[in-house]
Amino acid sequence: MEHTTKRFKINMISSITNRGKLRFMVYEQNMDASVFITFLERLIESSQKKVFLILDNLRIHHAKLVKAWVEEHKEKITLFCLPAYSPDLNPDEYLNNDFKRNVNTKNIPINKKELALNTEDFMNMLSQDSKRVANYFKHEKIKYASGQN
């Protein structure tokens, strides 16, 4: 997800579980295979179990470097791609909607540093609120990923 204003932007990638666990990474450069792989490495390092990750169809998710990395780590991670143009099936989109509505409610950022701080603060707060994150999976179209079918 890219979080922008007219004058400045930051980038963030995130992942959530149906049990309310949230992982995120804020970065400045454009999304590319190396940024995505860094995020995947952090995911598997922070997980005791194999990671099953649902992705949208961003081109970078299908990059040769990513495919090679996933093949090399297949005992620790499996990627699943959603159909194209189906954000309503992506659990992380519910997090994105919450984020966009609420990230700047306490402080309107006037520069890139404040925008980054708001982002970190909001995402850290969500990381501590597993019930709120797990609730993203209660939407009818996300039940397939909730483990409660």
RADAUR-V905560 format. One record per residue. N is the residue number from 1. RES is the residue in one letter. PSI is psi in radians with two decimals (* if undefined). Layout:
N|RES|PSI + N|RES|PSI
This chain:
1|M|2.47 + 2|E|2.26 + 3|H|2.08 + 4|T|2.79 + 5|T|-3.09 + 6|K|-0.53 + 7|R|-0.37 + 8|F|2.78 + 9|K|2.72 + 10|I|2.84 + 11|N|2.60 + 12|M|2.49 + 13|I|2.50 + 14|S|2.84 + 15|S|2.47 + 16|I|2.73 + 17|T|2.82 + 18|N|-0.16 + 19|R|0.07 + 20|G|0.18 + 21|K|2.37 + 22|L|2.35 + 23|R|2.45 + 24|F|2.84 + 25|M|2.25 + 26|V|2.38 + 27|Y|2.77 + 28|E|-0.67 + 29|Q|3.03 + 30|N|2.65 + 31|M|2.26 + 32|D|-3.13 + 33|A|-0.69 + 34|S|-0.67 + 35|V|-0.79 + 36|F|-0.74 + 37|I|-0.68 + 38|T|-0.77 + 39|F|-0.78 + 40|L|-0.72 + 41|E|-0.76 + 42|R|-0.66 + 43|L|-0.87 + 44|I|-0.54 + 45|E|-0.56 + 46|S|0.06 + 47|S|2.38 + 48|Q|-0.39 + 49|K|2.99 + 50|K|2.45 + 51|V|2.24 + 52|F|1.88 + 53|L|2.17 + 54|I|2.24 + 55|L|2.69 + 56|D|-3.01 + 57|N|0.68 + 58|L|2.35 + 59|R|-0.68 + 60|I|-0.54 + 61|H|-0.32 + 62|H|0.15 + 63|A|2.61 + 64|K|-0.74 + 65|L|-0.72 + 66|V|-0.82 + 67|K|-0.75 + 68|A|-0.73 + 69|W|-0.78 + 70|V|-0.74 + 71|E|-0.71 + 72|E|-0.43 + 73|H|0.44 + 74|K|-0.34 + 75|E|-0.24 + 76|K|-0.30 + 77|I|2.48 + 78|T|2.35 + 79|L|2.45 + 80|F|2.25 + 81|C|2.33 + 82|L|2.81 + 83|P|2.66 + 84|A|2.55 + 85|Y|0.82 + 86|S|1.00 + 87|P|-0.44 + 88|D|-0.25 + 89|L|-0.05 + 90|N|1.94 + 91|P|-0.62 + 92|D|-0.40 + 93|E|-0.50 + 94|Y|-0.63 + 95|L|-0.80 + 96|N|-0.73 + 97|N|-0.77 + 98|D|-0.81 + 99|F|-0.91 + 100|K|-0.60 + 101|R|-0.52 + 102|N|-0.17 + 103|V|-0.62 + 104|N|0.39 + 105|T|-0.53 + 106|K|-0.49 + 107|N|2.07 + 108|I|2.08 + 109|P|2.49 + 110|I|-0.03 + 111|N|3.02 + 112|K|-0.67 + 113|K|-0.78 + 114|E|-0.64 + 115|L|-0.77 + 116|A|-0.72 + 117|L|-0.78 + 118|N|-0.76 + 119|T|-0.88 + 120|E|-0.80 + 121|D|-0.82 + 122|F|-0.81 + 123|M|-0.63 + 124|N|-0.68 + 125|M|-0.81 + 126|L|-0.64 + 127|S|-0.47 + 128|Q|-0.07 + 129|D|1.26 + 130|S|-0.53 + 131|K|-0.75 + 132|R|-0.77 + 133|V|-0.75 + 134|A|-0.52 + 135|N|-0.39 + 136|Y|-0.45 + 137|F|-0.02 + 138|K|-0.20 + 139|H|2.49 + 140|E|-0.74 + 141|K|-0.16 + 142|I|-0.12 + 143|K|-0.48 + 144|Y|-0.49 + 145|A|0.02 + 146|S|-0.32 + 147|G|0.18 + 148|Q|0.61 + 149|N|*
